[in-house]
Amino acid sequence: MPCEAAIDLATNAVAADVNGEAARAVDLYLAAADALETAAKSAAPGEAGEMRAKAAEYRARVGVLKSTAQKDQMAAVANGRAAARLLDEAQCLVQGVGRSGFRVHG
């Protein structure tokens, strides 16, 4: 039955979401939403409306997860650039010290 499948998928999606497995949660939320929409086609009008509303909630959560993942990725790129810039500055400093004849005594 599509509704039972949707419940199983949604349960697994929430578990993945809670465990920080965003990519897996996205896939499961989308599959649960699809299963709910399929089940809604053969359900009573009131129940069909509830199923479609829940499917919309799952799709909204997918949007949040994707947005968060995109922000995290952009932050990682920015951090990588900052680290590369620091490394470059350190290398320039070391090369400059080497040319000046400056020696560090330990």
ABEGO torsion letter per residue (X at the ends): XAAAAAAAAAAAAAAAAAAGBAAAAAAAAAAAAAAAAAAAAABBAAAAAAAAAAAAAAAAAAAAAAAAAAAAAAAAAAAAAAAAAAAAAAAAAAAAAAAAGBBBBX
